Amino acid sequence: MTLRKRNRTRAVWLPVLVALLLVSCGDDQPREYAVPVGEGGGLSAEPEVVVRMVEPTTILVLPKRGDYDLFWAAIQEAQGVLRRNGIELVGSPRCAYFDLPRPEEVPLEERRFEVWLPVAENIIAPPGFEVREERGGQAAYMTFKGPIGPETRPDYATLFEYVYGRGRRPEGPVVEVYHWDANTPAEEYITEIFVLLSDPPPEVEQTPSGSEADTETETESESPETVTDQE
């Protein structure tokens, strides 16, 4: 009798222990984000602007015009078309904005942006899309944490101040890479933001005094080959 009671007791407690283990292993699991192609995937929010290399990427492009705050609806529209055509993404969705940092200077219905969806090579574009090989290179880069909307926006002005303050120019639109999905809490949204950079300006050698005499002496001492090249 004692043995049977023990077996019954074990049978009652075993499901309870299993349930407790399942509960304890649920919400504490680390959340995984989709990492974009090439160098991206820095998932901490760093508002400081830095220079990073961006790798070339094959993308499907859906051109759009209108309110930039409707970007997520545009991404969902594009992803729906890809699913219906059996096309898989190979990186996080992104958008390119052509009228930043001052979109208010452009009429709302004329503001240009594009949905960019990274895909494998040799993809046939569905109607309304185009395949593009987006070039890489040096980019001014920062990250933003939280939802993007009318009340909370990245500091685009700081991004452009960084670019022009170092004698560079933007070489294309501002691109945002979105690391979240429908299951991600809004406070955990991570967005990578970058703009490709022009080549740095050439370094100009200057004499300590900067006088005209010094300039003439430097010119006379140059080799014929250098002068010919300048001509």
TISESE-920366 format. One record per residue (C-alpha): residue in one letter; x, z, y. Coordinates in Angstrom, 1 decimal. Layout:
N
{kenu A {X Z Y}}
...
***
This chain:
231
{kenu M {0.0 0.0 0.0}}
{kenu T {2.8 0.9 2.4}}
{kenu L {4.5 -2.5 1.9}}
{kenu R {1.2 -4.4 2.5}}
{kenu K {0.6 -2.5 5.7}}
{kenu R {4.1 -3.3 6.9}}
{kenu N {3.6 -7.0 6.1}}
{kenu R {0.3 -7.0 8.0}}
{kenu T {2.0 -5.3 11.0}}
{kenu R {4.7 -8.0 11.1}}
{kenu A {2.0 -10.7 10.8}}
{kenu V {0.3 -9.3 13.9}}
{kenu W {3.4 -8.9 16.1}}
{kenu L {5.1 -12.2 15.2}}
{kenu P {2.7 -14.4 17.3}}
{kenu V {2.9 -12.0 20.2}}
{kenu L {6.7 -12.2 20.2}}
{kenu V {6.6 -16.0 20.1}}
{kenu A {4.2 -16.1 23.0}}
{kenu L {6.5 -13.8 25.1}}
{kenu L {9.5 -16.0 24.4}}
{kenu L {7.6 -19.2 25.5}}
{kenu V {6.5 -17.6 28.7}}
{kenu S {10.0 -16.3 29.5}}
{kenu C {11.5 -19.8 29.0}}
{kenu G {9.1 -21.7 31.2}}
{kenu D {9.4 -21.5 35.0}}
{kenu D {13.0 -20.3 35.0}}
{kenu Q {14.4 -23.6 33.7}}
{kenu P {16.5 -25.5 36.2}}
{kenu R {14.7 -28.5 37.7}}
{kenu E {16.4 -31.9 37.3}}
{kenu Y {16.4 -34.5 40.1}}
{kenu A {16.8 -38.2 39.7}}
{kenu V {20.3 -39.1 40.9}}
{kenu P {20.7 -42.5 42.8}}
{kenu V {23.1 -45.2 41.7}}
{kenu G {26.7 -44.7 42.8}}
{kenu E {27.8 -41.8 45.0}}
{kenu G {24.7 -39.9 46.0}}
{kenu G {23.2 -37.0 44.2}}
{kenu G {24.5 -34.3 46.4}}
{kenu L {21.5 -32.0 46.0}}
{kenu S {22.3 -29.2 48.5}}
{kenu A {20.9 -29.5 52.0}}
{kenu E {23.8 -30.2 54.4}}
{kenu P {22.7 -31.1 57.9}}
{kenu E {26.3 -31.7 59.0}}
{kenu V {27.2 -35.4 59.1}}
{kenu V {30.1 -36.6 57.1}}
{kenu V {31.5 -40.0 56.0}}
{kenu R {30.9 -41.0 52.4}}
{kenu M {31.3 -44.1 50.3}}
{kenu V {28.1 -45.8 49.2}}
{kenu E {28.2 -48.0 46.2}}
{kenu P {26.5 -51.5 46.1}}
{kenu T {23.1 -51.4 44.5}}
{kenu T {20.6 -53.9 43.1}}
{kenu I {17.2 -53.2 44.6}}
{kenu L {13.7 -54.5 44.6}}
{kenu V {12.5 -54.6 48.2}}
{kenu L {9.0 -54.3 49.5}}
{kenu P {8.8 -55.1 53.3}}
{kenu K {6.4 -52.9 55.3}}
{kenu R {5.2 -52.5 58.9}}
{kenu G {3.4 -49.5 60.4}}
{kenu D {3.6 -45.7 60.6}}
{kenu Y {6.8 -44.3 59.1}}
{kenu D {4.9 -41.2 57.9}}
{kenu L {3.1 -43.4 55.3}}
{kenu F {6.4 -44.1 53.5}}
{kenu W {5.4 -42.1 50.4}}
{kenu A {2.2 -44.1 49.9}}
{kenu A {4.2 -47.3 50.2}}
{kenu I {6.7 -46.0 47.5}}
{kenu Q {3.8 -45.1 45.2}}
{kenu E {2.3 -48.6 45.7}}
{kenu A {5.6 -50.2 44.9}}
{kenu Q {6.2 -48.0 41.8}}
{kenu G {2.7 -48.9 40.5}}
{kenu V {3.6 -52.6 40.7}}
{kenu L {6.8 -52.0 38.8}}
{kenu R {5.0 -50.0 36.0}}
{kenu R {2.5 -52.8 35.6}}
{kenu N {5.3 -55.3 35.3}}
{kenu G {7.3 -53.2 32.8}}
{kenu I {10.3 -52.7 35.3}}
{kenu E {12.2 -49.4 35.1}}
{kenu L {13.9 -47.7 38.0}}
{kenu V {17.6 -46.8 37.6}}
{kenu G {17.8 -44.4 40.6}}
{kenu S {15.7 -42.5 43.1}}
{kenu P {13.3 -44.4 45.4}}
{kenu R {14.4 -44.9 49.0}}
{kenu C {13.2 -46.4 52.2}}
{kenu A {15.1 -48.3 55.0}}
{kenu Y {14.0 -47.8 58.6}}
{kenu F {14.9 -50.4 61.2}}
{kenu D {13.6 -48.7 64.4}}
{kenu L {15.3 -45.3 64.2}}
{kenu P {16.3 -43.2 66.0}}
{kenu R {13.6 -44.0 68.6}}
{kenu P {10.6 -45.5 66.7}}
{kenu E {8.3 -44.5 69.6}}
{kenu E {9.8 -47.4 71.6}}
{kenu V {8.2 -49.8 69.2}}
{kenu P {4.4 -50.2 68.8}}
{kenu L {3.2 -48.4 65.7}}
{kenu E {1.9 -51.5 64.0}}
{kenu E {5.3 -53.3 64.5}}
{kenu R {7.6 -50.6 63.2}}
{kenu R {9.6 -52.1 60.3}}
{kenu F {10.6 -50.4 57.1}}
{kenu E {11.3 -51.4 53.6}}
{kenu V {10.8 -49.7 50.2}}
{kenu W {14.0 -50.0 48.1}}
{kenu L {13.8 -49.4 44.4}}
{kenu P {17.0 -49.4 42.4}}
{kenu V {16.7 -51.6 39.3}}
{kenu A {18.9 -53.2 36.7}}
{kenu E {20.4 -56.6 37.4}}
{kenu N {18.7 -59.9 36.4}}
{kenu I {15.2 -58.6 37.3}}
{kenu I {12.5 -61.1 38.3}}
{kenu A {10.8 -59.9 41.5}}
{kenu P {7.0 -59.4 41.3}}
{kenu P {5.0 -61.1 44.0}}
{kenu G {5.5 -59.6 47.4}}
{kenu F {9.0 -58.2 46.4}}
{kenu E {12.5 -59.6 46.6}}
{kenu V {15.6 -58.8 44.7}}
{kenu R {18.6 -57.9 46.9}}
{kenu E {22.2 -56.9 46.3}}
{kenu E {22.6 -54.2 48.9}}
{kenu R {26.2 -53.9 49.9}}
{kenu G {28.1 -50.6 49.9}}
{kenu G {30.9 -49.2 52.1}}
{kenu Q {31.6 -46.3 54.4}}
{kenu A {28.5 -44.5 55.7}}
{kenu A {27.6 -41.6 58.0}}
{kenu Y {25.8 -39.3 55.6}}
{kenu M {23.7 -36.1 55.7}}
{kenu T {21.0 -34.4 53.7}}
{kenu F {17.7 -32.8 54.6}}
{kenu K {15.7 -30.1 52.7}}
{kenu G {11.9 -29.9 52.8}}
{kenu P {9.0 -32.3 53.5}}
{kenu I {9.4 -35.1 56.0}}
{kenu G {6.5 -35.6 58.3}}
{kenu P {5.2 -35.3 61.9}}
{kenu E {6.2 -31.6 62.1}}
{kenu T {9.5 -31.7 60.2}}
{kenu R {12.0 -34.5 60.5}}
{kenu P {15.7 -35.0 59.9}}
{kenu D {17.9 -34.9 63.0}}
{kenu Y {18.4 -38.6 63.4}}
{kenu A {19.9 -38.2 66.9}}
{kenu T {22.8 -36.2 65.4}}
{kenu L {23.5 -38.9 62.9}}
{kenu F {23.8 -41.6 65.6}}
{kenu E {25.8 -39.3 67.9}}
{kenu Y {28.3 -38.9 65.1}}
{kenu V {28.5 -42.7 64.6}}
{kenu Y {29.0 -43.7 68.3}}
{kenu G {31.1 -40.6 69.0}}
{kenu R {33.8 -41.9 66.6}}
{kenu G {33.8 -45.4 68.0}}
{kenu R {31.8 -46.9 65.2}}
{kenu R {28.5 -48.8 65.1}}
{kenu P {25.6 -48.7 62.6}}
{kenu E {25.8 -51.7 60.2}}
{kenu G {22.2 -51.7 59.0}}
{kenu P {19.1 -49.5 58.9}}
{kenu V {18.9 -45.8 58.3}}
{kenu V {18.3 -45.3 54.6}}
{kenu E {16.6 -42.3 53.0}}
{kenu V {16.9 -41.5 49.3}}
{kenu Y {14.2 -39.2 48.0}}
{kenu H {15.0 -36.7 45.3}}
{kenu W {11.5 -35.4 44.3}}
{kenu D {8.4 -36.3 42.4}}
{kenu A {4.8 -35.1 42.1}}
{kenu N {6.0 -31.9 40.3}}
{kenu T {8.5 -30.8 42.9}}
{kenu P {7.4 -28.1 45.4}}
{kenu A {7.7 -29.3 49.0}}
{kenu E {10.2 -26.7 49.9}}
{kenu E {12.6 -28.1 47.3}}
{kenu Y {12.5 -31.7 48.5}}
{kenu I {16.0 -33.1 49.0}}
{kenu T {16.5 -36.3 51.0}}
{kenu E {19.9 -38.0 51.4}}
{kenu I {20.2 -39.9 54.7}}
{kenu F {22.8 -42.5 55.5}}
{kenu V {23.7 -45.5 57.7}}
{kenu L {26.5 -47.9 56.9}}
{kenu L {29.3 -48.0 59.4}}
{kenu S {31.2 -50.8 61.1}}
{kenu D {35.0 -50.9 60.7}}
{kenu P {36.9 -48.3 62.7}}
{kenu P {38.4 -49.5 66.0}}
{kenu P {42.0 -50.5 65.8}}
{kenu E {44.5 -47.9 67.0}}
{kenu V {46.0 -48.6 70.4}}
{kenu E {49.6 -47.4 70.9}}
{kenu Q {50.1 -45.9 74.3}}
{kenu T {53.3 -44.7 75.9}}
{kenu P {53.5 -41.1 77.2}}
{kenu S {53.6 -42.2 80.8}}
{kenu G {51.2 -45.2 80.5}}
{kenu S {53.0 -46.9 83.5}}
{kenu E {53.2 -50.6 84.1}}
{kenu A {57.0 -50.6 83.7}}
{kenu D {56.6 -49.1 80.3}}
{kenu T {54.1 -51.8 79.4}}
{kenu E {56.4 -54.6 80.6}}
{kenu T {59.3 -53.1 78.6}}
{kenu E {57.2 -53.0 75.4}}
{kenu T {56.1 -56.6 75.9}}
{kenu E {59.7 -57.9 76.4}}
{kenu S {60.9 -56.1 73.3}}
{kenu E {58.3 -57.6 71.0}}
{kenu S {59.5 -60.1 68.5}}
{kenu P {58.6 -63.8 68.8}}
{kenu E {56.4 -63.7 65.7}}
{kenu T {54.3 -60.9 67.2}}
{kenu V {53.8 -62.7 70.5}}
{kenu T {52.9 -65.9 68.6}}
{kenu D {50.3 -63.9 66.6}}
{kenu Q {48.8 -62.6 69.8}}
{kenu E {48.5 -66.0 71.2}}
***
